[in-house]
Amino acid sequence: MSAVPCSNRAPTVVDGQRIRFPRGTAILDSVVWAVSIVVATRLAPGEGACGGGGLVAGAVMGLAVGLHTVIDALFASNRPRSATIDEVPRLLSIDLSIAAIITVVSLVLADRLISVEAAVVASALALLTHLAARWCFARAVEPPHRSEARRTRRTIILGAGYGAAQAIRSMLEDGSGFQPVAVLDNDPATHHRSIRDVRVLGPWSALGRVARDTGADLLLLTTAPADPESIDRVARQADALGLEVRVMPSPAEVMAKAPPRRPGASAIRGTRLFRPLEIADLLGRRVIGTDVEAIAAYLTGERVLVTGAGGSIGSQLCHEIARYEPERLVMVDRDESALHHVQLSLDGEPIMDSPDLVLGDLRTPGFIDALFEETRPTIVFHAAALNSLPLTERFPDEAFLTNVVATRDLLLAASAYDVRRFVNISTDKAADPQGALGCSKRVAERLTSTFGLRLDEDHRFVSVRLGNVLESHGSVLQTFASQLERGLPMTIADPRMRSFFMSADHACRLILQAGALARSGEVAVLDMGEPHNLEEVARRFANLLGHPNARVVYTRIGSGEKVTERLFGASEVDERPRHPLIAQTAVPPVPMSTLGAIDELQENARADLHSAAVRRWMESAAADGTTMRPVRPPRSMPSAA
């Protein structure tokens, strides 16, 4: 760092950061030495060194400048950020080395070049001038890092990698509200180093000691550990120490933000610099790799229709699809509030009169035909469904009308209107189904396979099967949150219960990838990782919400529930020919004549008659064998049939 702010030096990498030093630092520091020697020879008592004239004084100054240039070059590696406390040891080393050499030369030459007193005075002047110049530069050039109008959060940062450097830089911006006080990392090579003047004080296990020594009140996680159990342990320790835990979003999370769909519209962004810890962090976030070019090849410039666009999967699908710039993105839902929310999140403006927003019920007679006639989609993502296991068990006719009949009607319309790709969103309940929900979704998979196999290879009708989505409406996590808020124990059917979980953004990225890979007659099964013990998830979630002593009460395994969820049926094979996280397994079709049985059962279900018959038919149709014989011809057939 120079005595004054001028510069022409190339950026230097320090702890992964490119730091640009003010120009001419070595030259200006050398000038300070030259001036200090001139002043010292005038002030030192009994000085006779200058009696030899300007030639001797010039020789002394030349010696000082030369020494500074050489020693500065020797200390060039691991140069700390300028005008900071980390630069003081380096500055002391250089100036004291020069002072020692000049003093030794003075003693050897018996004061013929410069007296010992003048050498000491010159060294002191140079060091004080260097320190004073840096102090002035730091105050004059660098503005105060934090606003005094708000309380700053003293923050310990976990992880000493690139994310930590980015986080510290963000914290040092004026008004950020955060003050980095320490960094912890399990890599011993990083210990005792600094990242933008913030010391790495040890491994993660030193959190308790460092929190007490620094008076920190916030813990920032900037790197994901190898296993989610480590995050859980850190979160529990932070809670015991009174530290709030936040997470720096990964680049993938930042890039997952969908761009605006309309020219000039602004994408909505969060107001928090660092997000709170989420249950997905405690369950483990995996890197999801997708073939962007393959996805863009079938989405860009197309007319895309998304049913159930206001739901957790449907809304996130809309965000992901919008990134690929389709010609039109039509969003359909029967919930006006949900439609308003997804449209606002995409456009940033409440444009409820947009023709791309369609409010309607897929079960309304004639609605689907009118929808396809008006929008003429080329790609369809069918995310509308009933997914509540207890309610579909109580009302199997409703599951039939929504999950079977509406899917059948969409497939008929998609075939008639030359839809090139139809993606049906299914669930792990369809694998060896039990109960109305699983059977209705399995029938939807078989219907999708039936229609797809009757079309040519340019038309792909596929299903995508996934497990529980963390952010879904009515999920088990929402149940736990409601119970905790009311001071009630969390209810779990059985301590052995195990389920799959995945975040909505990860699931939707894989859904789009599956749409590019799967072929008609297949169901693409997403890799959800290992199933999680539901009681363990409940306890982690309770601790995350500040209820470490929450109770868990066991109820009973209800009708249609499984102790351990499965993604594959007994007859299905886990084969992944095109993507490591997507399996492709064949789905046996149903006879097209089955559509006639659906028509008759549809009339009975709408009249609230024969729910038991509807349930029996779905159980039969869900099986991979024969299905109930229709009693009348189907109302219509696809044009390709």
VODREN-693389 format. One line per field, with one value per residue (C-alpha): chain; x, y, z; residue in one letter; residue number from 1. Coordinates in steps of 0.001 Angstrom, whole numbers. Example, Ala and Ser with C-alpha at 12.3 -4.5 7.8 and 13.67 -1.06 7.14 Angstrom:
c	[A	A];
px	[12300	13670];
py	[-4500	-1060];
pz	[7800	7140];
r	[A	S];
k	[1	2];
END
This chain:
c	[A	A	A	A	A	A	A	A	A	A	A	A	A	A	A	A	A	A	A	A	A	A	A	A	A	A	A	A	A	A	A	A	A	A	A	A	A	A	A	A	A	A	A	A	A	A	A	A	A	A	A	A	A	A	A	A	A	A	A	A	A	A	A	A	A	A	A	A	A	A	A	A	A	A	A	A	A	A	A	A	A	A	A	A	A	A	A	A	A	A	A	A	A	A	A	A	A	A	A	A	A	A	A	A	A	A	A	A	A	A	A	A	A	A	A	A	A	A	A	A	A	A	A	A	A	A	A	A	A	A	A	A	A	A	A	A	A	A	A	A	A	A	A	A	A	A	A	A	A	A	A	A	A	A	A	A	A	A	A	A	A	A	A	A	A	A	A	A	A	A	A	A	A	A	A	A	A	A	A	A	A	A	A	A	A	A	A	A	A	A	A	A	A	A	A	A	A	A	A	A	A	A	A	A	A	A	A	A	A	A	A	A	A	A	A	A	A	A	A	A	A	A	A	A	A	A	A	A	A	A	A	A	A	A	A	A	A	A	A	A	A	A	A	A	A	A	A	A	A	A	A	A	A	A	A	A	A	A	A	A	A	A	A	A	A	A	A	A	A	A	A	A	A	A	A	A	A	A	A	A	A	A	A	A	A	A	A	A	A	A	A	A	A	A	A	A	A	A	A	A	A	A	A	A	A	A	A	A	A	A	A	A	A	A	A	A	A	A	A	A	A	A	A	A	A	A	A	A	A	A	A	A	A	A	A	A	A	A	A	A	A	A	A	A	A	A	A	A	A	A	A	A	A	A	A	A	A	A	A	A	A	A	A	A	A	A	A	A	A	A	A	A	A	A	A	A	A	A	A	A	A	A	A	A	A	A	A	A	A	A	A	A	A	A	A	A	A	A	A	A	A	A	A	A	A	A	A	A	A	A	A	A	A	A	A	A	A	A	A	A	A	A	A	A	A	A	A	A	A	A	A	A	A	A	A	A	A	A	A	A	A	A	A	A	A	A	A	A	A	A	A	A	A	A	A	A	A	A	A	A	A	A	A	A	A	A	A	A	A	A	A	A	A	A	A	A	A	A	A	A	A	A	A	A	A	A	A	A	A	A	A	A	A	A	A	A	A	A	A	A	A	A	A	A	A	A	A	A	A	A	A	A	A	A	A	A	A	A	A	A	A	A	A	A	A	A	A	A	A	A	A	A	A	A	A	A	A	A	A	A	A	A	A	A	A	A	A	A	A	A	A	A	A	A	A	A	A	A	A	A	A	A	A	A	A	A	A	A	A	A	A	A	A	A	A	A	A	A	A	A	A	A	A	A	A	A	A	A	A	A	A	A	A	A	A	A	A	A	A	A	A	A	A	A	A	A	A	A	A	A	A	A	A	A	A	A	A	A	A	A	A	A	A	A	A	A	A	A	A	A	A	A	A	A	A	A	A	A	A	A	A];
px	[0	1306	1709	-797	-3459	-2060	-1541	-638	-175	-1949	-4572	-3170	-4945	-5326	-7245	-9141	-9875	-8464	-7297	-6208	-3553	-3077	-468	3220	3313	6969	8063	6185	7329	10902	10386	9261	12567	14569	12755	13148	16950	17187	15169	17154	20526	19305	17855	20301	22666	26355	25600	28615	27699	26417	29631	30766	28148	25157	27021	27162	23504	22546	24457	22578	19221	20136	21052	17714	15718	17590	17124	13420	12980	14766	13133	9685	10092	11089	7862	5678	4105	1062	610	-2340	-5005	-3672	-4342	-5433	-4176	-2900	-402	1279	3543	4781	5392	7301	9431	10447	11178	13029	15142	16168	16863	19039	21106	21659	22611	25099	26607	26905	28717	31059	31978	32377	29762	31498	28314	25596	25631	23929	21668	20565	19921	17653	15783	15328	13986	11490	10313	9850	7874	5628	5033	4102	1656	144	-296	-2136	-4378	-5267	-5857	-8191	-10234	-10278	-10733	-12675	-16093	-17424	-18420	-21591	-24387	-24632	-28388	-28972	-27557	-24901	-24927	-21566	-21188	-19104	-18705	-18471	-16329	-13238	-13840	-15055	-18497	-16976	-15018	-18180	-20165	-17568	-17417	-21201	-21102	-18530	-20863	-22314	-25518	-25399	-26131	-23507	-20017	-17803	-15771	-14321	-14132	-14106	-13038	-12152	-9214	-6036	-4353	-6707	-6100	-4429	-5063	-7266	-10083	-10480	-8993	-11180	-9134	-9712	-9664	-9921	-12212	-15977	-15515	-14132	-17506	-18285	-14936	-14918	-18532	-17690	-14450	-15971	-19388	-21047	-24814	-25147	-23713	-23491	-23136	-21368	-20478	-22455	-20828	-20610	-23632	-26766	-26146	-23244	-25563	-28000	-25244	-24058	-27626	-28193	-24908	-25685	-29082	-27452	-25037	-27826	-26666	-29096	-28211	-28392	-27251	-25585	-27538	-25532	-24945	-27462	-30115	-29408	-29490	-32760	-34534	-36636	-36177	-39143	-41473	-42404	-39944	-39295	-40657	-38475	-37864	-38863	-35884	-35643	-34775	-32567	-28882	-28667	-31613	-32665	-31779	-34354	-35429	-33962	-30522	-31052	-32165	-29312	-29223	-27750	-26273	-28727	-27100	-29342	-28813	-29903	-29571	-31799	-34454	-34287	-34649	-38201	-39328	-37896	-40349	-43147	-46672	-46585	-49633	-49293	-52269	-52314	-50082	-50881	-49697	-46264	-44992	-46978	-45822	-42181	-42515	-43750	-40662	-38336	-40110	-40071	-36269	-36335	-38364	-41371	-43534	-46382	-46793	-50443	-51135	-54345	-55753	-59122	-57692	-57712	-55411	-52841	-52945	-52476	-49479	-47640	-48345	-47085	-43947	-43173	-44066	-43722	-47044	-50636	-51758	-54815	-56313	-53446	-54682	-52001	-53926	-56850	-59169	-61163	-61778	-60541	-63559	-66073	-67648	-66292	-63626	-60618	-61773	-62361	-58964	-57086	-59060	-58123	-54483	-53352	-50508	-47621	-46282	-48415	-47317	-50159	-49591	-53221	-54213	-55674	-52798	-54201	-54079	-56646	-59163	-58916	-59504	-62687	-63796	-62484	-64925	-63238	-59831	-61329	-62847	-59677	-56813	-58348	-61139	-59447	-56196	-58080	-59770	-56466	-54896	-57784	-57467	-53669	-53929	-56571	-54710	-51307	-49512	-45940	-45035	-47310	-45756	-47991	-46752	-47196	-46296	-44470	-47888	-48391	-45664	-47499	-50460	-52537	-55694	-57563	-54742	-52120	-54540	-55854	-52330	-51289	-54295	-53204	-49725	-51227	-53558	-50634	-48719	-51735	-52162	-48428	-47871	-50565	-48734	-45593	-42099	-42365	-45062	-44014	-46553	-44720	-45206	-42746	-42880	-41561	-41947	-42917	-42143	-41027	-42836	-46095	-49425	-50791	-47457	-46457	-44133	-47050	-48860	-45862	-45540	-49209	-48976	-45815	-47319	-50296	-48132	-49390	-47309	-46353	-48305	-46719	-48474	-45626	-41978	-40896	-42442	-39987	-40634	-38816	-38354	-37126	-37300	-39637	-36872	-34788	-37854	-38901	-35459	-35479	-39044	-37921	-34934	-37159	-39389	-36379	-35286	-38293	-40142	-43818	-44817	-42376	-42521	-39438	-38687	-36699	-33889	-35108	-32132	-32691	-36041	-35907	-37286	-40315	-39772	-36187	-37399	-40013	-37467	-35040	-37862	-38988	-35470	-35226	-38361	-37047	-38853	-36035	-38173	-41249	-43117	-43993	-47161	-47827	-51281	-51871	-51117	-54123	-55704	-53516	-50388	-47094	-44520	-41750	-42460	-41088	-40367	-40535	-43143	-42203	-42207	-40351	-36613	-34377	-32570	-30941	-29734	-29661	-29308	-27859	-30799	-33634	-34743	-36921	-39256	-42016	-45681	-48146	-50979	-54665	-57005	-58518	-61913	-61377	-62351	-65950	-65871	-64479	-67429	-70016	-68163	-67810	-71596	-72002	-69266	-70773	-74116	-72376	-73354	-71457	-68224	-67373	-67667	-65368	-62805	-62946	-62563	-59487	-57891	-58482	-57292	-54189	-53056	-50802	-53212	-56716	-59150	-62910	-64748	-66484	-70254	-70372	-68033	-65829	-67199	-64300	-61014	-57760	-57230	-54105	-55987];
py	[0	3399	6384	8159	6771	6440	3213	1111	-2340	-5377	-7040	-9421	-12559	-12714	-15624	-16104	-12391	-10060	-6969	-3905	-1983	1745	2450	3210	1898	850	4121	6331	4323	4709	8478	8537	6906	9444	12396	10886	10621	14242	15397	13180	14491	18022	17207	14662	16251	16297	15170	15329	12937	15569	17442	15544	17406	16403	13459	11632	12441	11195	7992	7383	8054	5767	3039	3406	3401	392	-1541	-763	-1907	-5218	-6006	-4988	-7453	-10195	-9579	-9411	-12853	-13152	-9391	-8449	-5928	-2397	53	-2714	-4159	-7196	-4973	-3719	-6783	-6626	-2887	-3270	-6060	-3990	-748	-2439	-4442	-1250	514	-2352	-2443	1338	1301	-1540	323	3455	1540	-195	3080	4890	7539	8520	7897	8697	8804	6166	8820	10015	6429	5801	9087	8405	4914	6195	8959	6561	4057	6713	8342	5026	4211	7707	7711	4403	5551	8719	6775	4316	7162	9391	6888	3993	5063	3654	43	-11	2365	3509	3912	181	-2480	-4538	-8298	-9632	-12619	-15791	-17334	-21091	-21969	-20169	-20633	-18416	-18078	-16670	-14058	-13017	-12874	-10723	-8336	-7967	-7384	-4607	-2620	456	-306	-4096	-4572	-7315	-7196	-10224	-11036	-14495	-17344	-21045	-23827	-27487	-27277	-26741	-25032	-22072	-21499	-18218	-16768	-13789	-13239	-9524	-8802	-11350	-14044	-17793	-18744	-22523	-25436	-25625	-27309	-24017	-22319	-22092	-20496	-18104	-17041	-16113	-14337	-12267	-11576	-12843	-13120	-14621	-17640	-17643	-20914	-20346	-23899	-27127	-29914	-33458	-34627	-32872	-34265	-31816	-28896	-30248	-30423	-26909	-25589	-27154	-25793	-22334	-22423	-23339	-20404	-17984	-17542	-17034	-19209	-17924	-19363	-17711	-18779	-20914	-19759	-22397	-20889	-17408	-18561	-20412	-17059	-16838	-13798	-11582	-12938	-9573	-6984	-4326	-6328	-6727	-10065	-10081	-10575	-11207	-8329	-10400	-10630	-14086	-16434	-18295	-21938	-24174	-27746	-28602	-27720	-30185	-32916	-32336	-30283	-32009	-30493	-30987	-31076	-30570	-30399	-26829	-27139	-30235	-28525	-25335	-27362	-28382	-25282	-22185	-20548	-23021	-22468	-24062	-24863	-25604	-26962	-26514	-23486	-22062	-25118	-25693	-27723	-25847	-22387	-23428	-25083	-21771	-20029	-22618	-22688	-18880	-18964	-20722	-17970	-19837	-18053	-18212	-19573	-20248	-20837	-22597	-22998	-22921	-20900	-17181	-16256	-18832	-17559	-13995	-15016	-16895	-14156	-11464	-13464	-13724	-10266	-8128	-6444	-7552	-8006	-10153	-9447	-11217	-13807	-16145	-16480	-18884	-19341	-22529	-26088	-28925	-30945	-28484	-30021	-28366	-26347	-28348	-28351	-24586	-24063	-25981	-24345	-20880	-21437	-24154	-25402	-27454	-28480	-29425	-29914	-31452	-30620	-30266	-33049	-33977	-35179	-35438	-39096	-38950	-36859	-38951	-42021	-40435	-39149	-41558	-40209	-36790	-38388	-40201	-37062	-34963	-37423	-39811	-38108	-34704	-36397	-38505	-35393	-33541	-36478	-36602	-32868	-33034	-35837	-33988	-30658	-32082	-31448	-32651	-33206	-34036	-34382	-35814	-35123	-38266	-39345	-42137	-43249	-44724	-47339	-50482	-48242	-48572	-46530	-44092	-41572	-44070	-45947	-42791	-41572	-44988	-44998	-41538	-42942	-45841	-43550	-41298	-44352	-45568	-42337	-41850	-45303	-44656	-41591	-41316	-40712	-36933	-36882	-37839	-38395	-39277	-39271	-38045	-39620	-37842	-37952	-35327	-31713	-29737	-26515	-28135	-26952	-29219	-31015	-32769	-29869	-27438	-29757	-29805	-26008	-25525	-27930	-26296	-22827	-23904	-25687	-29119	-32276	-33293	-36315	-39184	-42367	-44705	-44254	-46415	-44120	-43088	-40715	-39067	-35298	-32856	-29090	-27732	-26080	-29271	-31334	-28962	-28842	-32625	-32616	-30405	-32678	-35753	-34110	-33938	-37555	-39803	-41572	-42398	-45410	-44550	-42997	-40998	-41602	-38849	-39787	-38403	-39655	-41917	-41894	-39947	-41130	-38930	-38579	-37448	-34902	-33674	-33158	-31325	-29150	-28347	-27399	-25191	-23316	-22867	-25769	-28134	-29879	-30473	-33703	-36360	-38426	-41578	-42151	-45036	-45970	-44885	-46476	-46112	-45186	-47063	-47432	-46800	-45055	-46577	-44968	-48211	-50945	-54563	-55204	-52007	-51783	-48848	-48150	-44772	-44800	-41042	-39219	-40318	-38837	-39965	-43572	-44576	-47511	-48831	-48310	-50901	-49227	-49841	-50795	-47787	-49366	-48526	-44952	-46117	-47327	-43954	-42182	-44213	-43964	-40226	-39833	-41893	-39978	-36612	-37812	-38906	-42491	-45751	-44442	-48032	-48949	-46072	-47254	-50855	-49761	-47629	-50482	-52786	-50270	-49444	-53066	-54042	-56723	-56425	-53626	-53448	-53876	-50724	-50724	-48193	-46825	-43881	-40401	-39605	-40962	-39187	-38222	-40379	-43514];
pz	[0	-797	1368	-850	-3158	-6605	-8573	-11571	-10107	-11474	-9321	-6726	-5561	-1786	-284	-3491	-3921	-6545	-4646	-6608	-4718	-5182	-7798	-7178	-3625	-3672	-5289	-2853	170	-1126	-1453	2190	3139	1116	2684	6166	5692	4562	7577	9978	8820	9541	12973	14414	17024	16166	12634	10421	7791	5539	5769	2704	722	-1322	-2864	486	1284	-2164	-1577	1688	33	-2859	-390	1418	-1816	-3162	54	116	-3474	-2853	488	-757	-3632	-1179	782	-2353	-1844	428	387	2656	1769	1922	4747	7122	10357	8437	6602	9793	10366	6780	7030	10301	8814	5789	7659	10518	8051	6231	9547	10756	7558	7503	11184	10662	7670	9804	12548	10115	8397	11725	10896	7665	5641	8209	11972	14057	15584	12132	11013	14034	13544	9797	10501	13059	10734	7811	9867	11429	8048	6462	9268	9284	5502	5608	8445	6535	3328	5049	6544	3477	650	2191	3547	6810	6231	8278	8962	12549	12222	12632	14875	13131	13496	14621	12336	12408	8964	8444	5439	4131	423	-2362	-772	2410	466	-1391	1847	3602	685	822	4573	4209	1998	3653	5519	5146	8842	9221	10726	10022	13129	12427	9934	10810	8451	8952	6524	8628	5662	6043	9729	10742	7297	6572	4118	3485	6923	8757	10485	10148	13833	13650	12754	13133	16506	17873	17424	21143	22061	19105	19735	23316	22402	19601	21100	17903	17604	14112	12313	8509	6623	3293	2342	2461	4508	3222	5231	6516	10008	10328	9620	12198	14825	14023	14130	17552	18894	17508	19194	22508	22092	21225	17625	14783	11780	8215	4897	1934	-1178	-3587	-7175	-8292	-6005	-7332	-10951	-10313	-10094	-13214	-15449	-16220	-18879	-20358	-21710	-19125	-16204	-13139	-11482	-7831	-5582	-1880	402	2694	1964	3549	3869	7028	7506	5820	6335	2911	4319	7167	4764	2339	-851	-3877	-6993	-9854	-13276	-16297	-20041	-20657	-24434	-24566	-22451	-24500	-27701	-26793	-24833	-26500	-28862	-28039	-26715	-23262	-21132	-17398	-15467	-11710	-12240	-8823	-6898	-5415	-8378	-11027	-9933	-9760	-13168	-14564	-13178	-14673	-18042	-18306	-18278	-21658	-23346	-24741	-27284	-24780	-21264	-20429	-16738	-15726	-12223	-10480	-7537	-8380	-5476	-6545	-10131	-8930	-6844	-9598	-12161	-9781	-9009	-12731	-14033	-10932	-11757	-11046	-14655	-14011	-17443	-19208	-21740	-20376	-17099	-17344	-14378	-14648	-13512	-15716	-14589	-16074	-19211	-22344	-20532	-21790	-25407	-25322	-23644	-26339	-29121	-27868	-26822	-29281	-27018	-28366	-24936	-21904	-18285	-16298	-12619	-11504	-9124	-5761	-3573	-48	916	3785	1809	-1344	820	2147	-1244	-3900	-6484	-6240	-6831	-9815	-11352	-10961	-11309	-13834	-15783	-16139	-17180	-19745	-21153	-21391	-23213	-25677	-26361	-26598	-29173	-31190	-31178	-32128	-28824	-29351	-25713	-22793	-19312	-16595	-13048	-10945	-7406	-5629	-4341	-7845	-7231	-6082	-5192	-2063	-1657	-3877	-4330	-5464	-7700	-9369	-10112	-11433	-13750	-14963	-15699	-17671	-19595	-20526	-21728	-23712	-25651	-26171	-27662	-30278	-31609	-33734	-32336	-32806	-30108	-26596	-23833	-20608	-16839	-14214	-10755	-7653	-3877	-1324	-2168	872	-20	-1165	202	2912	3323	6506	7300	7249	9655	11986	11832	12713	15633	16980	16697	18790	21355	20341	19939	16415	15219	13276	12277	13196	14333	11381	8766	6041	3128	239	224	-2394	-2812	-5494	-7512	-7683	-8594	-11372	-12939	-13118	-14481	-17371	-17939	-17885	-20463	-22766	-22196	-21627	-24435	-24828	-22773	-19978	-16547	-15574	-11890	-10190	-7811	-4478	-2488	482	2323	5601	8907	9488	13236	12674	10110	12583	15359	13073	11806	15345	16360	13277	14376	17908	19608	20637	23257	21088	21721	19148	19430	17416	15974	13565	9991	7962	4942	1858	3841	3567	6316	3779	513	-2679	-6019	-8000	-8093	-7594	-11356	-12290	-12942	-11971	-15245	-15954	-19559	-20135	-16785	-13420	-11475	-13758	-14182	-17116	-16684	-18940	-18054	-19398	-21312	-20787	-23653	-25359	-24715	-21016	-21854	-22076	-18476	-17434	-19072	-17152	-13844	-14414	-14501	-11347	-9511	-10400	-9144	-5905	-6574	-6220	-4655	-3814	-7505	-8435	-5895	-7140	-10740	-9964	-8029	-10978	-13587	-11555	-11658	-14531	-15669	-17100	-16353	-15953	-19209	-20428	-20661	-23486	-26179	-25159	-25896	-28261	-29523	-30333	-33918	-34134	-33016];
r	[M	S	A	V	P	C	S	N	R	A	P	T	V	V	D	G	Q	R	I	R	F	P	R	G	T	A	I	L	D	S	V	V	W	A	V	S	I	V	V	A	T	R	L	A	P	G	E	G	A	C	G	G	G	G	L	V	A	G	A	V	M	G	L	A	V	G	L	H	T	V	I	D	A	L	F	A	S	N	R	P	R	S	A	T	I	D	E	V	P	R	L	L	S	I	D	L	S	I	A	A	I	I	T	V	V	S	L	V	L	A	D	R	L	I	S	V	E	A	A	V	V	A	S	A	L	A	L	L	T	H	L	A	A	R	W	C	F	A	R	A	V	E	P	P	H	R	S	E	A	R	R	T	R	R	T	I	I	L	G	A	G	Y	G	A	A	Q	A	I	R	S	M	L	E	D	G	S	G	F	Q	P	V	A	V	L	D	N	D	P	A	T	H	H	R	S	I	R	D	V	R	V	L	G	P	W	S	A	L	G	R	V	A	R	D	T	G	A	D	L	L	L	L	T	T	A	P	A	D	P	E	S	I	D	R	V	A	R	Q	A	D	A	L	G	L	E	V	R	V	M	P	S	P	A	E	V	M	A	K	A	P	P	R	R	P	G	A	S	A	I	R	G	T	R	L	F	R	P	L	E	I	A	D	L	L	G	R	R	V	I	G	T	D	V	E	A	I	A	A	Y	L	T	G	E	R	V	L	V	T	G	A	G	G	S	I	G	S	Q	L	C	H	E	I	A	R	Y	E	P	E	R	L	V	M	V	D	R	D	E	S	A	L	H	H	V	Q	L	S	L	D	G	E	P	I	M	D	S	P	D	L	V	L	G	D	L	R	T	P	G	F	I	D	A	L	F	E	E	T	R	P	T	I	V	F	H	A	A	A	L	N	S	L	P	L	T	E	R	F	P	D	E	A	F	L	T	N	V	V	A	T	R	D	L	L	L	A	A	S	A	Y	D	V	R	R	F	V	N	I	S	T	D	K	A	A	D	P	Q	G	A	L	G	C	S	K	R	V	A	E	R	L	T	S	T	F	G	L	R	L	D	E	D	H	R	F	V	S	V	R	L	G	N	V	L	E	S	H	G	S	V	L	Q	T	F	A	S	Q	L	E	R	G	L	P	M	T	I	A	D	P	R	M	R	S	F	F	M	S	A	D	H	A	C	R	L	I	L	Q	A	G	A	L	A	R	S	G	E	V	A	V	L	D	M	G	E	P	H	N	L	E	E	V	A	R	R	F	A	N	L	L	G	H	P	N	A	R	V	V	Y	T	R	I	G	S	G	E	K	V	T	E	R	L	F	G	A	S	E	V	D	E	R	P	R	H	P	L	I	A	Q	T	A	V	P	P	V	P	M	S	T	L	G	A	I	D	E	L	Q	E	N	A	R	A	D	L	H	S	A	A	V	R	R	W	M	E	S	A	A	A	D	G	T	T	M	R	P	V	R	P	P	R	S	M	P	S	A	A];
k	[1	2	3	4	5	6	7	8	9	10	11	12	13	14	15	16	17	18	19	20	21	22	23	24	25	26	27	28	29	30	31	32	33	34	35	36	37	38	39	40	41	42	43	44	45	46	47	48	49	50	51	52	53	54	55	56	57	58	59	60	61	62	63	64	65	66	67	68	69	70	71	72	73	74	75	76	77	78	79	80	81	82	83	84	85	86	87	88	89	90	91	92	93	94	95	96	97	98	99	100	101	102	103	104	105	106	107	108	109	110	111	112	113	114	115	116	117	118	119	120	121	122	123	124	125	126	127	128	129	130	131	132	133	134	135	136	137	138	139	140	141	142	143	144	145	146	147	148	149	150	151	152	153	154	155	156	157	158	159	160	161	162	163	164	165	166	167	168	169	170	171	172	173	174	175	176	177	178	179	180	181	182	183	184	185	186	187	188	189	190	191	192	193	194	195	196	197	198	199	200	201	202	203	204	205	206	207	208	209	210	211	212	213	214	215	216	217	218	219	220	221	222	223	224	225	226	227	228	229	230	231	232	233	234	235	236	237	238	239	240	241	242	243	244	245	246	247	248	249	250	251	252	253	254	255	256	257	258	259	260	261	262	263	264	265	266	267	268	269	270	271	272	273	274	275	276	277	278	279	280	281	282	283	284	285	286	287	288	289	290	291	292	293	294	295	296	297	298	299	300	301	302	303	304	305	306	307	308	309	310	311	312	313	314	315	316	317	318	319	320	321	322	323	324	325	326	327	328	329	330	331	332	333	334	335	336	337	338	339	340	341	342	343	344	345	346	347	348	349	350	351	352	353	354	355	356	357	358	359	360	361	362	363	364	365	366	367	368	369	370	371	372	373	374	375	376	377	378	379	380	381	382	383	384	385	386	387	388	389	390	391	392	393	394	395	396	397	398	399	400	401	402	403	404	405	406	407	408	409	410	411	412	413	414	415	416	417	418	419	420	421	422	423	424	425	426	427	428	429	430	431	432	433	434	435	436	437	438	439	440	441	442	443	444	445	446	447	448	449	450	451	452	453	454	455	456	457	458	459	460	461	462	463	464	465	466	467	468	469	470	471	472	473	474	475	476	477	478	479	480	481	482	483	484	485	486	487	488	489	490	491	492	493	494	495	496	497	498	499	500	501	502	503	504	505	506	507	508	509	510	511	512	513	514	515	516	517	518	519	520	521	522	523	524	525	526	527	528	529	530	531	532	533	534	535	536	537	538	539	540	541	542	543	544	545	546	547	548	549	550	551	552	553	554	555	556	557	558	559	560	561	562	563	564	565	566	567	568	569	570	571	572	573	574	575	576	577	578	579	580	581	582	583	584	585	586	587	588	589	590	591	592	593	594	595	596	597	598	599	600	601	602	603	604	605	606	607	608	609	610	611	612	613	614	615	616	617	618	619	620	621	622	623	624	625	626	627	628	629	630	631	632	633	634	635	636	637	638	639	640	641];
END
